[in-house]
Amino acid sequence: MGQLNDEKGACNILSKYSPEYVKRRVLKTPLDRVLVTLRVARITCRLGLFYGNMIYDQSVGRQDTPAIVKVRSIQLRHGDTPAIVKVRSVQPRHGDTPAIVKVCSVQPREMLTDLGPSFIKAGQVLANRPDIMREDYMAELTVLQDDVPAFPDDEAMKIMEDQLGRPISDVFSSISEKPIAAASLGQVYKAVLRETGEEVAIKIQRPDVEPIILQDLYIFRLLAGLFNNYTLTRLGCDAQLIVDEFGEKLLEELDYNQESRNIQDFYANFLGDPKVKIPWVRPDLCGPKLLVMEWVNGIRCTDPQGIRNSGLDVEEFIRSGVVSGLRQLLEFGLFHGDPHPGNIFALPDGRIAYVDFGNVAQLSMRNKQILVDSVVHAVNEDYRGMADDFIQLGFLAQGTDTGPLTPALEKIWSDSKGQSMTEFNFRTVTSKFNELVYQYPIRIPERYSLVIRSLLTQEGICMTLKPDFHFLEVAYPYVAKRLLTDTDPSLRERLIQVLFADGKFQWKRLENLIELAKFGGSQDGQPANAPAKQGASLDLSDTVKDALKVLLTDERLRLQMVMALTEDNKLHVEEVLSVLKLVQDDIKPQLLVRDIVTDLPKLSRQLLLSWADKVLVS
């Protein structure tokens, strides 16, 4: 848990998970040990059939063809082994044979679903962990759905009443007879608040789901202890840490009071954003097993044709989604960990709306800065720096020699960057990175697997709405604007790193950043249904003011700028004029002069202190 806490940094999401807590909850009486043993036997029986067939394949020399991978994945998801054997005897090396399709259709229950919510969630996690699963198996596991049969309505109503502490009719004037949706952890009803007449969504947790999950987590951790030596060698961490990461997120999802707090945090972060809708929540009506939040009326992104037919500006909707996702990662550090199409809506006014905030992850300020460093190193093609970032992010163990990794990163990035913007996409880069994971001791911490999944999912949604969508054409302008206009000192330092490469000032990079930022800021602050405009004003007054302050107080940077203006034994007047032309409409001289005059006493003091330090040092 110490390593897990170190990787988290300063995060505010509360978690009650600890190995001691799980053990204390699971082993209360001697009978509990018997129940754990029976559970282990059931899991072993189910999974043993799967691994037994894998060993059989290896013993007869059967290779992992796509058809075999599909069959094994069906085995993992389903429990009818005889039908699987029948498929093998028919045509194991071909693609989607009629027999395989038959297996998919005749087996009514998925094995992971049958084993319970812990295994459903574990399958979903493994589908996004290239450090643990091979890519072909990951692709098959992505079809594992969270939809399961609903539990009885009378049980749901009893849980709701217990959590409310009063009759349901006192709170709601009407409630749907059947659940609108059901998942592994709970199900959702639609209702109307009696006091306000507002429509709400009510999420109710499945009965007795927490004891099953705690029991499974205890078993997972016991079994993981058997593989610690292997994972320490292969991934640089013990296997129990991976279980701890998984358990922490799963218990967070079980706590609906925590989800209520997540919604409130997201609501505050996007308050005033004209393009993003975060539903309100009623914390006074929520409990550990009950969540009451605003009902969202819109078109789910599971219906891309419906969104296109609605008359919405699809490009603007896509841009709103990408920018809101980047803001979550790079500004707030609090991001939606499961932005799949069913959790995202297109509203009639063009806004994007998010629901289901149980799976939320948080990045500490340190981790956000390292992510920005990674972007800077990628822009500067500093592959050694990128490899070192892997250690800082927890992908590699401390002390790992990154020398052999550097050329591999260079090849991946160079190949991807060498493609046209049309061909570049995150899925391609991720696919190449997955191959790298099996060649080096790389482990992807849970929160970063969520980051990767978030980016891939958003890109996938965008491409279903607009097949020729280019993620970077939207993402680059946003990042450029942040680098140029954000007052965060750490981002200003990153801006300097971007603008200087090999000791030389990169004039073209500065021009590109300004042009991209102008495009990225061209629609900020406009109503959600406003037409897109290019070439809008970008206020760089604060950036220029801060740059002047830094130049006056930082002798090293001042010397670098003088060198930049006189590189190659010539004055770079043409480059300066080109930059000035770009920003002439983006700087307010009167405000700039006023602010500098106002800050003059403070600036003079900084100059005197800087001069005094230099004298004392000399």
BAMIKOL-819222 format. One record per residue (C-alpha): x, y, z; residue in three letters. Coordinates in steps of 0.1 Angstrom, whole numbers, padded with zeros to 4 digits, always signed. Layout:
BEGIN
XYZALA;...
***
This chain:
BEGIN
+0000+0000+0000MET;+0030+0023+0005GLY;+0040+0021-0031GLN;+0003+0027-0041LEU;+0001+0058-0019ASN;+0034+0071-0033ASP;+0021+0068-0069GLU;-0012+0085-0061LYS;+0005+0117-0048GLY;-0018+0143-0032ALA;-0053+0131-0042CYS;-0086+0139-0025ASN;-0107+0109-0035ILE;-0114+0091-0003LEU;-0110+0053-0002SER;-0116+0029+0026LYS;-0097+0001+0009TYR;-0068-0016+0026SER;-0058-0053+0028PRO;-0064-0052+0065GLU;-0099-0037+0060TYR;-0108-0064+0035VAL;-0095-0092+0057LYS;-0113-0079+0087ARG;-0146-0077+0068ARG;-0143-0111+0052VAL;-0131-0133+0081LEU;-0154-0123+0109LYS;-0163-0159+0121THR;-0148-0194+0115PRO;-0177-0201+0091LEU;-0164-0173+0069ASP;-0133-0194+0062ARG;-0155-0222+0050VAL;-0174-0198+0027LEU;-0141-0185+0013VAL;-0129-0221+0006THR;-0161-0228-0012LEU;-0158-0197-0033ARG;-0122-0206-0042VAL;-0134-0240-0053ALA;-0160-0225-0075ARG;-0136-0200-0091ILE;-0110-0227-0096THR;-0135-0250-0113CYS;-0146-0223-0137ARG;-0112-0209-0146LEU;-0094-0243-0144GLY;-0114-0254-0175LEU;-0101-0223-0193PHE;-0064-0228-0184TYR;-0067-0266-0189GLY;-0077-0260-0225ASN;-0048-0236-0230MET;-0023-0262-0217ILE;-0039-0287-0240TYR;-0034-0264-0270ASP;+0003-0260-0261GLN;+0008-0297-0257SER;-0005-0305-0292VAL;+0013-0276-0307GLY;-0017-0256-0316ARG;-0008-0220-0323GLN;-0026-0188-0312ASP;-0044-0181-0344THR;-0071-0154-0344PRO;-0098-0182-0343ALA;-0081-0199-0313ILE;-0079-0165-0294VAL;-0116-0160-0301LYS;-0125-0194-0289VAL;-0104-0189-0257ARG;-0121-0156-0251SER;-0155-0172-0255ILE;-0143-0198-0230GLN;-0134-0170-0206LEU;-0167-0153-0210ARG;-0189-0184-0211HIS;-0191-0216-0191GLY;-0202-0243-0216ASP;-0169-0261-0222THR;-0182-0291-0243PRO;-0194-0267-0270ALA;-0160-0251-0271ILE;-0144-0285-0276VAL;-0168-0291-0304LYS;-0157-0259-0321VAL;-0121-0271-0319ARG;-0130-0304-0335SER;-0147-0286-0364VAL;-0124-0259-0376GLN;-0101-0243-0350PRO;-0078-0224-0373ARG;-0103-0205-0393HIS;-0120-0172-0385GLY;-0156-0167-0376ASP;-0168-0201-0386THR;-0205-0210-0382PRO;-0196-0232-0353ALA;-0179-0203-0334ILE;-0209-0180-0342VAL;-0231-0208-0329LYS;-0212-0210-0296VAL;-0216-0172-0292CYS;-0254-0175-0297SER;-0263-0207-0278VAL;-0244-0201-0246GLN;-0268-0179-0226PRO;-0246-0168-0197ARG;-0212-0154-0196GLU;-0188-0171-0173MET;-0174-0138-0158LEU;-0210-0126-0153THR;-0218-0159-0136ASP;-0188-0155-0113LEU;-0201-0121-0102GLY;-0194-0083-0103PRO;-0157-0086-0093SER;-0150-0107-0124PHE;-0170-0085-0147ILE;-0150-0055-0135LYS;-0117-0075-0136ALA;-0124-0084-0172GLY;-0131-0047-0181GLN;-0098-0037-0163VAL;-0078-0064-0181LEU;-0092-0052-0214ALA;-0073-0020-0208ASN;-0040-0033-0193ARG;-0015-0041-0220PRO;+0011-0047-0193ASP;-0009-0077-0182ILE;-0028-0090-0213MET;-0018-0095-0249ARG;-0034-0072-0274GLU;-0055-0099-0291ASP;-0070-0111-0258TYR;-0076-0074-0248MET;-0096-0069-0281ALA;-0118-0099-0273GLU;-0124-0088-0237LEU;-0136-0054-0247THR;-0169-0071-0258VAL;-0175-0080-0222LEU;-0206-0059-0213GLN;-0216-0045-0179ASP;-0253-0053-0186ASP;-0267-0080-0164VAL;-0303-0091-0155PRO;-0321-0067-0131ALA;-0328-0078-0096PHE;-0364-0078-0083PRO;-0381-0044-0080ASP;-0394-0050-0045ASP;-0359-0055-0033GLU;-0349-0023-0050ALA;-0377-0004-0034MET;-0368-0018+0001LYS;-0332-0007-0003ILE;-0343+0028-0015MET;-0367+0032+0015GLU;-0340+0021+0040ASP;-0315+0045+0025GLN;-0340+0074+0025LEU;-0351+0067+0060GLY;-0388+0075+0051ARG;-0415+0064+0028PRO;-0407+0066-0009ILE;-0439+0085-0016SER;-0428+0113+0007ASP;-0398+0120-0017VAL;-0410+0110-0051PHE;-0444+0117-0068SER;-0438+0090-0094SER;-0412+0063-0102ILE;-0408+0040-0132SER;-0422+0005-0127GLU;-0391-0011-0141LYS;-0355-0001-0141PRO;-0343+0019-0171ILE;-0309+0002-0170ALA;-0292-0026-0150ALA;-0255-0032-0145ALA;-0232-0054-0124SER;-0232-0031-0093LEU;-0267-0016-0094GLY;-0297-0005-0115GLN;-0313+0028-0124VAL;-0349+0041-0122TYR;-0365+0073-0134LYS;-0385+0094-0109ALA;-0400+0128-0102VAL;-0392+0147-0070LEU;-0424+0156-0051ARG;-0411+0189-0038GLU;-0399+0204-0071THR;-0414+0183-0099GLY;-0379+0177-0113GLU;-0370+0145-0131GLU;-0342+0125-0115VAL;-0323+0093-0120ALA;-0321+0069-0090ILE;-0293+0044-0088LYS;-0297+0016-0064ILE;-0270-0008-0054GLN;-0275-0046-0059ARG;-0283-0064-0026PRO;-0254-0082-0009ASP;-0230-0072-0037VAL;-0203-0057-0013GLU;-0197-0090+0007PRO;-0191-0109-0025ILE;-0167-0083-0038ILE;-0148-0081-0005LEU;-0145-0119-0005GLN;-0132-0120-0040ASP;-0107-0092-0033LEU;-0094-0112-0003TYR;-0090-0143-0026ILE;-0074-0123-0054PHE;-0048-0109-0030ARG;-0040-0143-0015LEU;-0035-0158-0050LEU;-0015-0127-0062ALA;+0010-0134-0034GLY;+0020-0166-0052LEU;+0032-0145-0082PHE;+0050-0117-0064ASN;+0085-0129-0074ASN;+0075-0132-0111TYR;+0059-0098-0113THR;+0087-0081-0094LEU;+0111-0093-0120THR;+0087-0088-0150ARG;+0069-0055-0140LEU;+0090-0040-0112GLY;+0062-0044-0086CYS;+0045-0072-0067ASP;+0012-0087-0080ALA;-0006-0077-0048GLN;-0001-0041-0057LEU;-0021-0047-0089ILE;-0049-0062-0068VAL;-0047-0033-0044ASP;-0051-0008-0073GLU;-0081-0028-0086PHE;-0097-0032-0052GLY;-0093+0005-0043GLU;-0112+0016-0075LYS;-0139-0011-0070LEU;-0147-0001-0035LEU;-0149+0035-0046GLU;-0175+0025-0071GLU;-0195+0008-0044LEU;-0197+0039-0023ASP;-0225+0060-0037TYR;-0218+0088-0013ASN;-0183+0090-0029GLN;-0200+0092-0063GLU;-0221+0120-0050SER;-0190+0139-0040ARG;-0175+0132-0074ASN;-0205+0147-0092ILE;-0203+0178-0070GLN;-0166+0182-0079ASP;-0172+0178-0116PHE;-0201+0203-0114TYR;-0179+0229-0097ALA;-0151+0223-0122ASN;-0173+0229-0152PHE;-0195+0256-0137LEU;-0199+0284-0162GLY;-0187+0263-0192ASP;-0213+0269-0219PRO;-0205+0237-0237LYS;-0205+0211-0209VAL;-0234+0198-0188LYS;-0228+0181-0155ILE;-0260+0170-0138PRO;-0267+0182-0103TRP;-0270+0157-0074VAL;-0291+0157-0043ARG;-0266+0146-0016PRO;-0293+0149+0011ASP;-0312+0121-0006LEU;-0281+0099-0013CYS;-0266+0071+0008GLY;-0239+0044+0005PRO;-0263+0024-0017LYS;-0285+0051-0032LEU;-0278+0080-0056LEU;-0303+0107-0067VAL;-0292+0130-0095MET;-0306+0151-0123GLU;-0322+0132-0152TRP;-0304+0140-0185VAL;-0325+0143-0216ASN;-0304+0139-0247GLY;-0291+0115-0273ILE;-0266+0089-0261ARG;-0234+0086-0281CYS;-0244+0049-0286THR;-0267+0064-0314ASP;-0243+0083-0337PRO;-0268+0084-0365GLN;-0294+0099-0342GLY;-0269+0127-0333ILE;-0262+0134-0369ARG;-0299+0134-0378ASN;-0307+0158-0349SER;-0293+0188-0367GLY;-0265+0194-0342LEU;-0232+0208-0353ASP;-0213+0175-0350VAL;-0178+0190-0354GLU;-0185+0215-0326GLU;-0199+0188-0304PHE;-0168+0167-0310ILE;-0145+0196-0302ARG;-0164+0203-0270SER;-0159+0166-0260GLY;-0122+0166-0267VAL;-0115+0199-0249VAL;-0136+0189-0219SER;-0116+0156-0217GLY;-0083+0175-0219LEU;-0094+0200-0193ARG;-0102+0171-0169GLN;-0067+0156-0174LEU;-0045+0187-0176LEU;-0064+0214-0157GLU;-0085+0197-0130PHE;-0066+0165-0126GLY;-0100+0149-0119LEU;-0112+0129-0149PHE;-0140+0105-0158HIS;-0126+0070-0158GLY;-0153+0054-0180ASP;-0164+0078-0207PRO;-0179+0051-0229HIS;-0207+0060-0254PRO;-0235+0051-0230GLY;-0222+0076-0204ASN;-0221+0106-0228ILE;-0251+0125-0242PHE;-0255+0151-0269ALA;-0281+0177-0257LEU;-0305+0196-0280PRO;-0286+0229-0274ASP;-0253+0212-0286GLY;-0237+0207-0251ARG;-0220+0175-0241ILE;-0233+0158-0209ALA;-0216+0132-0187TYR;-0233+0107-0164VAL;-0221+0078-0142ASP;-0193+0092-0120PHE;-0186+0061-0100GLY;-0153+0054-0118ASN;-0134+0087-0114VAL;-0096+0090-0111ALA;-0075+0119-0098GLN;-0040+0130-0107LEU;-0019+0148-0082SER;-0003+0181-0092MET;+0031+0163-0095ARG;+0016+0137-0119ASN;-0001+0164-0140LYS;+0032+0182-0143GLN;+0050+0150-0154ILE;+0023+0144-0180LEU;+0029+0179-0194VAL;+0067+0171-0193ASP;+0060+0141-0214SER;+0042+0162-0240VAL;+0071+0187-0240VAL;+0096+0159-0244HIS;+0075+0145-0273ALA;+0074+0179-0290VAL;+0111+0183-0286ASN;+0118+0147-0296GLU;+0137+0142-0264ASP;+0133+0104-0262TYR;+0157+0101-0232ARG;+0135+0125-0214GLY;+0104+0105-0224MET;+0120+0073-0211ALA;+0128+0091-0178ASP;+0092+0102-0175ASP;+0082+0065-0175PHE;+0101+0062-0142ILE;+0085+0093-0128GLN;+0050+0081-0138LEU;+0055+0047-0123GLY;+0056+0028-0156PHE;+0092+0016-0147LEU;+0107+0008-0113ALA;+0131+0034-0098GLN;+0167+0027-0109GLY;+0157+0010-0142THR;+0182+0015-0170ASP;+0163+0034-0197THR;+0191+0033-0222GLY;+0177+0003-0242PRO;+0142+0017-0241LEU;+0151+0051-0257THR;+0156+0038-0293PRO;+0123+0018-0291ALA;+0104+0050-0280LEU;+0121+0070-0308GLU;+0110+0044-0334LYS;+0074+0043-0321ILE;+0070+0081-0320TRP;+0089+0088-0352SER;+0069+0063-0371ASP;+0036+0077-0358SER;+0047+0113-0362LYS;+0059+0106-0397GLY;+0024+0098-0408GLN;+0000+0124-0420SER;-0024+0139-0395MET;-0051+0119-0412THR;-0034+0086-0404GLU;-0022+0095-0368PHE;-0045+0082-0341ASN;-0040+0071-0305PHE;-0051+0035-0312ARG;-0022+0030-0336THR;+0003+0044-0311VAL;-0012+0023-0283THR;-0010-0008-0304SER;+0027-0002-0309LYS;+0032+0006-0272PHE;+0015-0027-0263ASN;+0043-0046-0281GLU;+0068-0026-0262LEU;+0053-0036-0229VAL;+0061-0072-0235TYR;+0098-0064-0243GLN;+0105-0043-0213TYR;+0095-0044-0175PRO;+0068-0018-0180ILE;+0038-0017-0156ARG;+0009+0007-0162ILE;-0005+0021-0130PRO;-0043+0019-0127GLU;-0049+0056-0131ARG;-0029+0058-0163TYR;-0046+0028-0178SER;-0078+0049-0172LEU;-0062+0078-0189VAL;-0053+0057-0219ILE;-0088+0042-0219ARG;-0104+0076-0216SER;-0084+0090-0246LEU;-0090+0059-0267LEU;-0127+0059-0259THR;-0131+0096-0267GLN;-0113+0091-0300GLU;-0135+0061-0308GLY;-0167+0081-0302ILE;-0155+0110-0323CYS;-0146+0087-0352MET;-0180+0070-0351THR;-0196+0105-0354LEU;-0171+0117-0380LYS;-0149+0090-0396PRO;-0123+0115-0409ASP;-0120+0131-0374PHE;-0084+0140-0364HIS;-0079+0141-0326PHE;-0047+0161-0327LEU;-0062+0188-0348GLU;-0084+0196-0318VAL;-0060+0186-0290ALA;-0029+0206-0302TYR;-0047+0240-0302PRO;-0059+0235-0267TYR;-0024+0225-0254VAL;-0008+0254-0272ALA;-0032+0279-0257LYS;-0026+0265-0222ARG;+0012+0268-0227LEU;+0009+0304-0239LEU;-0017+0318-0215THR;-0017+0298-0183ASP;-0002+0316-0153THR;+0010+0284-0137ASP;+0048+0289-0132PRO;+0054+0252-0140SER;+0037+0256-0174LEU;+0057+0287-0181ARG;+0088+0266-0175GLU;+0075+0240-0199ARG;+0069+0267-0225LEU;+0105+0277-0223ILE;+0115+0241-0228GLN;+0094+0239-0259VAL;+0108+0271-0274LEU;+0145+0262-0268PHE;+0160+0231-0284ALA;+0197+0223-0284ASP;+0204+0258-0270GLY;+0186+0275-0299LYS;+0154+0294-0300PHE;+0127+0278-0321GLN;+0110+0307-0339TRP;+0089+0284-0360LYS;+0076+0266-0329ARG;+0066+0299-0314LEU;+0047+0309-0345GLU;+0030+0275-0347ASN;+0020+0277-0310LEU;+0004+0311-0315ILE;-0015+0300-0346GLU;-0027+0269-0329LEU;-0037+0288-0298ALA;-0056+0313-0318LYS;-0075+0285-0335PHE;-0081+0268-0302GLY;-0094+0300-0285GLY;-0115+0310-0315SER;-0147+0296-0300GLN;-0140+0299-0263ASP;-0167+0317-0244GLY;-0192+0316-0272GLN;-0226+0301-0267PRO;-0228+0263-0273ALA;-0247+0268-0306ASN;-0226+0296-0319ALA;-0211+0291-0354PRO;-0174+0283-0355ALA;-0150+0311-0363LYS;-0113+0312-0369GLN;-0088+0339-0363GLY;-0105+0351-0331ALA;-0085+0372-0306SER;-0063+0355-0281LEU;-0054+0377-0251ASP;-0016+0374-0246LEU;-0012+0404-0224SER;-0006+0385-0192ASP;+0018+0362-0211THR;+0039+0391-0224VAL;+0038+0408-0190LYS;+0050+0377-0172ASP;+0077+0372-0199ALA;+0090+0407-0193LEU;+0092+0401-0156LYS;+0111+0368-0160VAL;+0135+0384-0185LEU;+0143+0412-0161LEU;+0149+0389-0131THR;+0163+0357-0147ASP;+0198+0364-0160GLU;+0202+0330-0176ARG;+0170+0334-0196LEU;+0179+0369-0205ARG;+0212+0357-0220LEU;+0193+0330-0239GLN;+0170+0355-0255MET;+0199+0378-0265VAL;+0216+0347-0281MET;+0183+0339-0298ALA;+0181+0373-0314LEU;+0217+0372-0326THR;+0221+0335-0335GLU;+0243+0326-0365ASP;+0259+0361-0364ASN;+0228+0379-0376LYS;+0199+0398-0361LEU;+0166+0379-0364HIS;+0145+0409-0372VAL;+0124+0391-0398GLU;+0114+0364-0373GLU;+0106+0390-0346VAL;+0084+0410-0371LEU;+0066+0378-0381SER;+0058+0370-0345VAL;+0047+0406-0338LEU;+0024+0404-0368LYS;+0007+0373-0354LEU;+0001+0388-0319VAL;-0006+0425-0329GLN;-0043+0420-0322ASP;-0038+0399-0291ASP;-0020+0423-0269ILE;-0036+0453-0252LYS;-0008+0479-0249PRO;-0026+0502-0225GLN;-0035+0475-0201LEU;+0000+0460-0204LEU;+0017+0493-0195VAL;-0007+0499-0166ARG;+0000+0465-0151ASP;+0038+0469-0155ILE;+0036+0503-0138VAL;+0015+0489-0110THR;+0039+0460-0104ASP;+0070+0482-0107LEU;+0078+0485-0070PRO;+0075+0447-0066LYS;+0096+0441-0097LEU;+0122+0466-0085SER;+0125+0447-0052ARG;+0129+0414-0071GLN;+0157+0430-0092LEU;+0175+0442-0061LEU;+0172+0409-0044LEU;+0185+0391-0075SER;+0214+0416-0077TRP;+0222+0412-0040ALA;+0222+0374-0043ASP;+0246+0376-0072LYS;+0270+0399-0053VAL;+0269+0376-0022LEU;+0276+0345-0044VAL;+0305+0362-0061SER;
***
